[in-house]
């Protein structure tokens, strides 16, 4: 089972989205970004918060289908390893 991000993740829904994801940590182990179209850097804050929570209980966050823009944002903010796209 995977947690699917909505089409839009911005400041307007990021706090609610983060809380929603934290309610089901088992589903959070895999996050599907396939539907993600309209987003800003707040999506990274949500993903990082989920990653921290999962790590605190000995689990790992896996991101599936990250859009190119999300990969670029992760590179710019220095968190590309979150998406498994860190360059050497």
Rosetta silent file (secondary structure, phi, psi, omega in degrees, C-alpha in Angstrom):
SEQUENCE: XXXXXXXXXXXXXXXXXXXXXXXXXXXXXXXXXXXXXXXXXXXXXXXXXXXXXXXXXXXXXXXXXXXXXXXXXXXXXXXXXXXXXXXX
SCORE:     score description
SCORE:     0.000 S_00000001
   1 L     0.000  139.886  179.932    0.000    0.000    0.000 S_00000001
   2 L  -125.656  153.095  173.803    1.277    3.485   -0.822 S_00000001
   3 E   -91.065  124.988 -178.793    0.289    6.955    0.236 S_00000001
   4 E  -100.507  124.874  175.075   -0.593    9.000   -2.857 S_00000001
   5 L   -69.686  149.312  176.963    0.087   12.707   -2.877 S_00000001
   6 L   -74.444  176.409  178.877   -2.721   14.865   -4.248 S_00000001
   7 L   -63.132  -36.861 -176.107   -2.450   16.888   -7.442 S_00000001
   8 E  -120.014  130.274  172.031   -1.711   20.078   -5.494 S_00000001
   9 E  -135.896  107.544  178.160    0.606   20.577   -2.511 S_00000001
  10 L  -137.209 -175.229  179.460    1.170   24.186   -1.481 S_00000001
  11 L   -57.302  -29.089 -177.502    1.176   26.225    1.721 S_00000001
  12 L   -66.520  -30.184 -177.335   -2.619   26.116    1.695 S_00000001
  13 L  -124.614    3.699 -174.042   -2.829   22.356    2.275 S_00000001
  14 H   -64.909  -42.355 -178.023    0.631   21.293    3.475 S_00000001
  15 H   -64.886  -45.039  178.763   -0.116   21.247    7.215 S_00000001
  16 H   -64.801  -39.728  179.139   -3.287   19.197    6.759 S_00000001
  17 H   -63.626  -45.070  179.023   -1.501   16.866    4.336 S_00000001
  18 H   -58.970  -47.540 -179.896    1.374   16.306    6.753 S_00000001
  19 H   -62.625  -40.803  179.228   -1.022   15.489    9.592 S_00000001
  20 H   -60.921  -45.242  179.604   -3.043   13.174    7.355 S_00000001
  21 H   -63.700  -37.512 -177.898    0.045   11.227    6.371 S_00000001
  22 H   -69.976  -16.122  178.456    1.228   10.867    9.952 S_00000001
  23 L   -70.665  -21.710 -178.174   -2.035    9.141   10.878 S_00000001
  24 L  -135.934   81.147 -176.548   -1.000    6.040    8.903 S_00000001
  25 H   -61.855  -32.493  179.755    2.751    5.473    9.119 S_00000001
  26 H   -62.259  -41.333  178.657    2.555    2.082    7.405 S_00000001
  27 H   -68.922  -28.451 -177.280    1.125    3.691    4.263 S_00000001
  28 H   -71.313  -14.517 -178.017    3.790    6.400    4.415 S_00000001
  29 L   -58.523  -30.876  175.046    6.638    3.993    3.817 S_00000001
  30 E  -126.208  121.745  179.620    5.969    4.422    0.101 S_00000001
  31 E  -112.984  122.340 -179.814    4.761    7.786   -1.189 S_00000001
  32 E   -96.523  122.551 -178.600    3.515    7.956   -4.769 S_00000001
  33 L  -101.851   12.093 -173.393    3.965   11.344   -6.442 S_00000001
  34 L   -57.590  -35.555 -177.313    2.411   10.366   -9.792 S_00000001
  35 L   -83.868  -12.462 -174.035   -0.587   12.721   -9.412 S_00000001
  36 L   -65.633  119.063 -178.232    1.515   15.674   -8.220 S_00000001
  37 L  -127.332  -48.178 -175.619    1.245   18.555  -10.697 S_00000001
  38 E  -109.090  107.051 -176.277    0.824   21.870   -8.859 S_00000001
  39 E  -156.141  164.237  174.326    3.308   22.248   -6.004 S_00000001
  40 L  -132.811 -167.378 -174.287    6.004   24.376   -4.474 S_00000001
  41 L   -66.304  -12.460  177.382    8.831   23.727   -2.057 S_00000001
  42 H   -61.930  -26.677  177.410    6.399   23.071    0.786 S_00000001
  43 H   -61.881  -33.644  176.702    6.011   19.544   -0.549 S_00000001
  44 H   -65.393  -39.863  178.328    9.654   18.987    0.417 S_00000001
  45 H   -61.378  -40.890  178.501    8.918   20.125    3.971 S_00000001
  46 H   -64.325  -47.990 -179.477    6.080   17.597    4.176 S_00000001
  47 H   -62.113  -40.004  179.068    8.236   14.779    2.801 S_00000001
  48 H   -65.868  -41.862  178.065   11.089   15.636    5.175 S_00000001
  49 H   -61.304  -42.247  178.227    8.725   15.672    8.168 S_00000001
  50 H   -64.880  -41.962  179.543    7.407   12.246    7.160 S_00000001
  51 H   -60.302  -44.778 -179.227   10.937   10.955    6.650 S_00000001
  52 H   -61.787  -43.706 -179.933   11.972   12.138   10.123 S_00000001
  53 H   -63.837  -45.919  179.232    8.968   10.490   11.749 S_00000001
  54 H   -61.681  -43.649  179.373    9.537    7.204    9.933 S_00000001
  55 H   -61.750  -33.567 -179.163   13.234    7.185   10.806 S_00000001
  56 H   -66.402  -18.173  177.650   12.341    7.742   14.474 S_00000001
  57 L  -113.760   17.786  173.998   10.522    4.390   14.416 S_00000001
  58 L    78.017   22.764  179.837   13.162    2.579   12.365 S_00000001
  59 L  -114.034  170.541 -177.899   11.446    2.795    8.984 S_00000001
  60 L  -124.076  142.505  176.616   12.433    4.275    5.624 S_00000001
  61 L   -91.174  128.613  176.573   10.584    6.632    3.294 S_00000001
  62 E  -116.922  125.616 -179.745   10.462    5.570   -0.362 S_00000001
  63 E  -102.935  126.280  178.267    9.385    8.136   -2.965 S_00000001
  64 E  -112.766  144.365  174.073    7.897    6.817   -6.202 S_00000001
  65 L    56.916   44.589  178.211    7.262    8.736   -9.444 S_00000001
  66 L   -69.440  129.006  177.506    8.728   12.110   -8.437 S_00000001
  67 L   -64.924  157.717 -178.754    8.057   14.682  -11.168 S_00000001
  68 H   -55.083  -42.517 -179.620   11.073   16.367  -12.749 S_00000001
  69 H   -61.063  -37.757  178.273   10.272   19.690  -11.055 S_00000001
  70 H   -66.851  -39.549  177.392   10.308   17.983   -7.655 S_00000001
  71 H   -62.657  -41.098  178.619   13.686   16.438   -8.421 S_00000001
  72 H   -65.356  -45.672  178.028   15.045   19.861   -9.383 S_00000001
  73 H   -59.038  -42.111  179.563   13.662   21.466   -6.206 S_00000001
  74 H   -62.993  -38.676  176.298   15.236   18.722   -4.115 S_00000001
  75 H   -63.551  -46.850 -177.813   18.603   19.365   -5.797 S_00000001
  76 H   -61.244  -41.519 -177.915   18.322   23.127   -5.235 S_00000001
  77 L   -85.952    0.734  175.645   17.430   22.695   -1.558 S_00000001
  78 L    75.291   24.666 -179.898   20.148   20.101   -1.001 S_00000001
  79 L  -123.761   31.094 -177.554   17.806   17.233   -0.150 S_00000001
  80 H   -59.651  -29.042  178.563   18.048   15.171   -3.328 S_00000001
  81 H   -61.422  -23.800  176.960   18.863   12.078   -1.274 S_00000001
  82 H   -59.713  -36.196 -178.873   15.259   12.245   -0.037 S_00000001
  83 H   -95.521    0.524 -177.968   14.154   11.292   -3.544 S_00000001
  84 L    73.772   25.328 -177.550   17.005    8.891   -4.121 S_00000001
  85 L  -120.876   20.488 -179.719   18.464   11.208   -6.766 S_00000001
  86 L   -63.433  137.035  177.925   21.526   12.572   -5.011 S_00000001
  87 L   -92.931  152.279 -177.459   24.447   13.088   -7.331 S_00000001
  88 L   -75.720    0.000    0.000   27.956   12.023   -6.403 S_00000001
